């Protein structure tokens, strides 16, 4: 009885029903839908920027005993360009 796809007759019927239901408000509904899509894309772009920024920066590790924040290279014992003589005494 029902096919797996929507044909052009069904789309035409849905369009007519949409015009009857929304009537004069159809341009307003379209504008609101467009604004929603733009805001959604802006939100996704912000998330992508945050992820890119996090990937570029080395992870920060906070040492609880000294209250210092160091990068991952210092925590693993590897020499860093910003570290001093590296005496290692805590």
N, CA and C atoms as an extended XYZ file, in Angstrom:
270
Properties=species:S:1:pos:R:3:atomname:S:1:resname:S:1:resid:I:1 pbc="F F F"
N         0.822       -1.188        0.000 N   UNK     1
C         0.000        0.000        0.000 CA  UNK     1
C         0.870        1.258        0.000 C   UNK     1
N         1.773        1.387        0.986 N   UNK     2
C         2.669        2.540        1.041 CA  UNK     2
C         4.028        2.132        0.496 C   UNK     2
N         4.558        2.933       -0.425 N   UNK     3
C         5.890        2.669       -0.952 CA  UNK     3
C         6.947        3.145        0.024 C   UNK     3
N         8.164        2.824       -0.226 N   UNK     4
C         9.255        3.199        0.667 CA  UNK     4
C         9.710        4.632        0.491 C   UNK     4
N         9.327        5.283       -0.605 N   UNK     5
C         9.790        6.650       -0.864 CA  UNK     5
C         8.615        7.601       -0.959 C   UNK     5
N         8.933        8.881       -0.835 N   UNK     6
C         7.908        9.923       -0.973 CA  UNK     6
C         7.973       10.437       -2.410 C   UNK     6
N         6.877       10.391       -3.094 N   UNK     7
C         6.814       10.851       -4.483 CA  UNK     7
C         6.488       12.330       -4.575 C   UNK     7
N         6.382       12.841       -5.785 N   UNK     8
C         6.126       14.269       -5.988 CA  UNK     8
C         4.708       14.640       -5.582 C   UNK     8
N         3.773       13.699       -5.684 N   UNK     9
C         2.395       13.984       -5.268 CA  UNK     9
C         2.309       14.181       -3.749 C   UNK     9
N         3.039       13.369       -3.017 N   UNK    10
C         3.032       13.511       -1.563 CA  UNK    10
C         3.684       14.823       -1.134 C   UNK    10
N         4.784       15.187       -1.804 N   UNK    11
C         5.442       16.457       -1.495 CA  UNK    11
C         4.526       17.637       -1.797 C   UNK    11
N         3.800       17.564       -2.908 N   UNK    12
C         2.860       18.629       -3.267 CA  UNK    12
C         1.756       18.742       -2.221 C   UNK    12
N         1.237       17.604       -1.773 N   UNK    13
C         0.207       17.605       -0.741 CA  UNK    13
C         0.727       18.199        0.566 C   UNK    13
N         1.950       17.839        0.950 N   UNK    14
C         2.537       18.407        2.165 CA  UNK    14
C         2.753       19.912        2.039 C   UNK    14
N         3.162       20.383        0.861 N   UNK    15
C         3.355       21.815        0.642 CA  UNK    15
C         2.030       22.560        0.746 C   UNK    15
N         0.988       22.010        0.172 N   UNK    16
C        -0.328       22.651        0.259 CA  UNK    16
C        -0.822       22.703        1.703 C   UNK    16
N        -0.623       21.622        2.436 N   UNK    17
C        -1.018       21.622        3.846 CA  UNK    17
C        -0.225       22.662        4.645 C   UNK    17
N         1.065       22.804        4.337 N   UNK    18
C         1.895       23.800        5.011 CA  UNK    18
C         1.404       25.214        4.743 C   UNK    18
N         1.023       25.487        3.509 N   UNK    19
C         0.504       26.816        3.170 CA  UNK    19
C        -0.818       27.064        3.879 C   UNK    19
N        -1.678       26.054        3.930 N   UNK    20
C        -2.968       26.217        4.606 CA  UNK    20
C        -2.800       26.429        6.104 C   UNK    20
N        -1.862       25.710        6.716 N   UNK    21
C        -1.677       25.810        8.170 CA  UNK    21
C        -0.995       27.122        8.540 C   UNK    21
N         0.108       27.456        7.854 N   UNK    22
C         0.883       28.638        8.233 CA  UNK    22
C         0.384       29.909        7.562 C   UNK    22
N        -0.171       29.823        6.360 N   UNK    23
C        -0.747       30.970        5.672 CA  UNK    23
C         0.199       32.146        5.560 C   UNK    23
N        -0.197       33.278        6.101 N   UNK    24
C         0.579       34.518        5.995 CA  UNK    24
C         1.837       34.492        6.860 C   UNK    24
N         1.889       33.583        7.807 N   UNK    25
C         3.062       33.514        8.692 CA  UNK    25
C         4.209       32.725        8.084 C   UNK    25
N         4.048       32.194        6.884 N   UNK    26
C         5.070       31.356        6.274 CA  UNK    26
C         6.422       32.068        6.135 C   UNK    26
N         6.482       33.349        5.683 N   UNK    27
C         7.788       34.028        5.638 CA  UNK    27
C         8.433       34.167        7.019 C   UNK    27
N         7.613       34.422        8.036 N   UNK    28
C         8.130       34.537        9.407 CA  UNK    28
C         8.698       33.203        9.887 C   UNK    28
N         8.011       32.127        9.581 N   UNK    29
C         8.487       30.798        9.957 CA  UNK    29
C         9.795       30.498        9.238 C   UNK    29
N         9.889       30.863        7.968 N   UNK    30
C        11.121       30.648        7.204 CA  UNK    30
C        12.291       31.425        7.783 C   UNK    30
N        12.046       32.692        8.160 N   UNK    31
C        13.096       33.507        8.770 CA  UNK    31
C        13.573       32.902       10.090 C   UNK    31
N        12.617       32.479       10.900 N   UNK    32
C        12.976       31.876       12.187 CA  UNK    32
C        13.784       30.597       11.987 C   UNK    32
N        13.394       29.799       11.013 N   UNK    33
C        14.128       28.578       10.723 CA  UNK    33
C        15.537       28.898       10.235 C   UNK    33
N        15.671       29.910        9.396 N   UNK    34
C        16.987       30.326        8.910 CA  UNK    34
C        17.886       30.822       10.032 C   UNK    34
N        17.330       31.620       10.940 N   UNK    35
C        18.112       32.112       12.085 CA  UNK    35
C        18.569       30.960       12.970 C   UNK    35
N        17.692       29.993       13.161 N   UNK    36
C        18.055       28.833       13.969 CA  UNK    36
C        19.205       28.051       13.355 C   UNK    36
N        19.174       27.895       12.039 N   UNK    37
C        20.249       27.176       11.354 CA  UNK    37
C        21.560       27.940       11.478 C   UNK    37
N        21.512       29.277       11.318 N   UNK    38
C        22.725       30.096       11.435 CA  UNK    38
C        23.307       29.995       12.842 C   UNK    38
N        22.477       30.072       13.865 N   UNK    39
C        22.955       29.969       15.252 CA  UNK    39
C        23.548       28.593       15.521 C   UNK    39
N        22.942       27.560       14.953 N   UNK    40
C        23.468       26.209       15.122 CA  UNK    40
C        24.851       26.095       14.498 C   UNK    40
N        25.030       26.645       13.312 N   UNK    41
C        26.336       26.600       12.645 CA  UNK    41
C        27.378       27.396       13.424 C   UNK    41
N        26.988       28.543       13.991 N   UNK    42
C        27.921       29.320       14.814 CA  UNK    42
C        28.353       28.526       16.037 C   UNK    42
N        27.424       27.819       16.648 N   UNK    43
C        27.746       26.996       17.810 CA  UNK    43
C        28.720       25.887       17.457 C   UNK    43
N        28.503       25.252       16.312 N   UNK    44
C        29.425       24.204       15.875 CA  UNK    44
C        30.804       24.772       15.583 C   UNK    44
N        30.867       25.948       14.972 N   UNK    45
C        32.158       26.567       14.671 CA  UNK    45
C        32.897       26.898       15.964 C   UNK    45
N        32.180       27.362       16.982 N   UNK    46
C        32.805       27.660       18.271 CA  UNK    46
C        33.380       26.414       18.921 C   UNK    46
N        32.666       25.305       18.814 N   UNK    47
C        33.156       24.047       19.377 CA  UNK    47
C        34.388       23.582       18.621 C   UNK    47
N        34.366       23.697       17.292 N   UNK    48
C        35.525       23.299       16.487 CA  UNK    48
C        36.745       24.145       16.842 C   UNK    48
N        36.550       25.458       17.058 N   UNK    49
C        37.658       26.330       17.442 CA  UNK    49
C        38.242       25.916       18.788 C   UNK    49
N        37.370       25.587       19.742 N   UNK    50
C        37.836       25.150       21.062 CA  UNK    50
C        38.644       23.859       20.969 C   UNK    50
N        38.168       22.927       20.145 N   UNK    51
C        38.882       21.657       19.982 CA  UNK    51
C        40.230       21.891       19.315 C   UNK    51
N        40.267       22.710       18.267 N   UNK    52
C        41.532       23.005       17.591 CA  UNK    52
C        42.528       23.655       18.535 C   UNK    52
N        42.048       24.587       19.354 N   UNK    53
C        42.926       25.275       20.300 CA  UNK    53
C        43.454       24.295       21.347 C   UNK    53
N        42.615       23.394       21.810 N   UNK    54
C        43.042       22.424       22.824 CA  UNK    54
C        44.065       21.445       22.253 C   UNK    54
N        43.941       21.111       20.978 N   UNK    55
C        44.876       20.177       20.365 CA  UNK    55
C        46.238       20.827       20.189 C   UNK    55
N        46.267       22.112       19.892 N   UNK    56
C        47.529       22.810       19.645 CA  UNK    56
C        48.320       23.059       20.915 C   UNK    56
N        47.656       23.225       22.054 N   UNK    57
C        48.336       23.517       23.308 CA  UNK    57
C        48.703       22.219       24.026 C   UNK    57
N        49.875       22.174       24.680 N   UNK    58
C        50.208       20.978       25.458 CA  UNK    58
C        49.293       20.898       26.679 C   UNK    58
N        49.010       19.711       27.141 N   UNK    59
C        48.137       19.578       28.310 CA  UNK    59
C        48.785       20.170       29.554 C   UNK    59
N        47.974       20.769       30.406 N   UNK    60
C        48.451       21.377       31.639 CA  UNK    60
C        48.135       20.445       32.798 C   UNK    60
N        49.096       20.260       33.686 N   UNK    61
C        48.926       19.394       34.846 CA  UNK    61
C        49.190       20.224       36.096 C   UNK    61
N        48.282       20.158       37.041 N   UNK    62
C        48.466       20.910       38.285 CA  UNK    62
C        48.996       19.963       39.347 C   UNK    62
N        50.126       20.338       39.940 N   UNK    63
C        50.702       19.551       41.024 CA  UNK    63
C        50.042       19.987       42.317 C   UNK    63
N        49.428       19.040       42.995 N   UNK    64
C        48.678       19.372       44.204 CA  UNK    64
C        49.583       19.703       45.371 C   UNK    64
N        50.740       19.080       45.458 N   UNK    65
C        51.605       19.315       46.611 CA  UNK    65
C        52.234       20.700       46.575 C   UNK    65
N        52.566       21.212       45.389 N   UNK    66
C        53.244       22.503       45.297 CA  UNK    66
C        52.308       23.609       44.814 C   UNK    66
N        51.129       23.247       44.311 N   UNK    67
C        50.205       24.256       43.818 CA  UNK    67
C        50.663       24.897       42.527 C   UNK    67
N        51.537       24.230       41.780 N   UNK    68
C        52.050       24.768       40.534 CA  UNK    68
C        51.339       24.122       39.363 C   UNK    68
N        51.327       24.833       38.243 N   UNK    69
C        50.815       24.283       37.010 CA  UNK    69
C        51.982       24.129       36.062 C   UNK    69
N        52.164       22.931       35.541 N   UNK    70
C        53.280       22.663       34.642 CA  UNK    70
C        52.745       22.014       33.374 C   UNK    70
N        53.563       22.001       32.321 N   UNK    71
C        53.119       21.331       31.111 CA  UNK    71
C        53.494       19.857       31.166 C   UNK    71
N        53.037       19.078       30.191 N   UNK    72
C        53.218       17.633       30.219 CA  UNK    72
C        54.683       17.236       30.103 C   UNK    72
N        55.507       18.015       29.415 N   UNK    73
C        56.921       17.673       29.263 CA  UNK    73
C        57.642       17.730       30.608 C   UNK    73
N        57.304       18.714       31.430 N   UNK    74
C        57.932       18.816       32.739 CA  UNK    74
C        57.473       17.692       33.651 C   UNK    74
N        56.214       17.301       33.537 N   UNK    75
C        55.681       16.258       34.399 CA  UNK    75
C        56.294       14.906       34.088 C   UNK    75
N        56.647       14.661       32.835 N   UNK    76
C        57.210       13.365       32.458 CA  UNK    76
C        58.719       13.309       32.672 C   UNK    76
N        59.325       14.425       33.078 N   UNK    77
C        60.753       14.448       33.339 CA  UNK    77
C        61.577       14.823       32.124 C   UNK    77
N        60.930       15.102       31.012 N   UNK    78
C        61.662       15.505       29.824 CA  UNK    78
C        62.064       16.959       29.957 C   UNK    78
N        63.241       17.318       29.483 N   UNK    79
C        63.658       18.720       29.576 CA  UNK    79
C        62.795       19.603       28.681 C   UNK    79
N        62.486       20.772       29.185 N   UNK    80
C        61.697       21.735       28.431 CA  UNK    80
C        62.541       22.974       28.222 C   UNK    80
N        62.223       23.751       27.207 N   UNK    81
C        63.015       24.950       26.928 CA  UNK    81
C        62.823       26.009       28.012 C   UNK    81
N        61.716       25.938       28.775 N   UNK    82
C        61.456       26.930       29.811 CA  UNK    82
C        61.919       26.466       31.187 C   UNK    82
N        62.310       25.198       31.323 N   UNK    83
C        62.714       24.728       32.645 CA  UNK    83
C        64.124       25.194       32.965 C   UNK    83
N        64.403       25.308       34.241 N   UNK    84
C        65.724       25.771       34.702 CA  UNK    84
C        66.721       24.634       34.681 C   UNK    84
N        67.539       24.538       35.727 N   UNK    85
C        68.548       23.503       35.792 CA  UNK    85
C        67.947       22.124       36.031 C   UNK    85
N        66.718       22.070       36.556 N   UNK    86
C        66.034       20.798       36.776 CA  UNK    86
C        66.636       19.981       37.886 C   UNK    86
N        66.822       20.574       39.066 N   UNK    87
C        67.437       19.860       40.180 CA  UNK    87
C        66.550       18.686       40.628 C   UNK    87
N        65.224       18.824       40.502 N   UNK    88
C        64.329       17.730       40.807 CA  UNK    88
C        63.973       17.567       42.258 C   UNK    88
N        64.478       18.418       43.172 N   UNK    89
C        64.128       18.269       44.585 CA  UNK    89
C        62.831       18.988       44.851 C   UNK    89
N        61.908       18.310       45.594 N   UNK    90
C        60.612       18.905       45.876 CA  UNK    90
C        60.459       19.186       47.341 C   UNK    90
